[in-house]
Amino acid sequence: MSAVRLMHQQMGLFWGAGVWLGALCVSKLPWQAVISAAVLLVINLFIFALFWWDKRASTLAQSRIPERNLLLCGLLGLNIVTPVAMYMLRHKTIKPSFNFKLLMVLIMQTIVFGMLFIWLFI
């Protein structure tokens, strides 16, 4: 099994855990659930558009969006759509350095949401 494929499997595991823990923690916030869901929807649509724009720029040899910006925007949107955009657009799926960085972000996000979950519910 290649290292990239192994990273993709680990990303799926941490992405699922992070999204569910994040959703539970967001539902416990003092905001109303509809407002927070709408904000997350808009942020994740923006993130998908960023990945599409970067993919388009890479095929047309135009200026690209830095990886740091893609990862930070993904973190802002709870990384709900980041792996989905990667695979739907077939963008940055082979580059090991981006996959490793995304995996580290997903692991950190899952740990933070796990601690927040324990603090809110236990």
Salt bridges, closest charged atoms under 4 A:
ASP54 OD1 - ARG64 NE 2.99
ASP54 OD2 - HIS91 NE2 2.65
GLU67 OE2 - LYS92 NZ 3.53
GLU67 OE2 - LYS95 NZ 2.52
GLU67 OE1 - LYS101 NZ 3.18
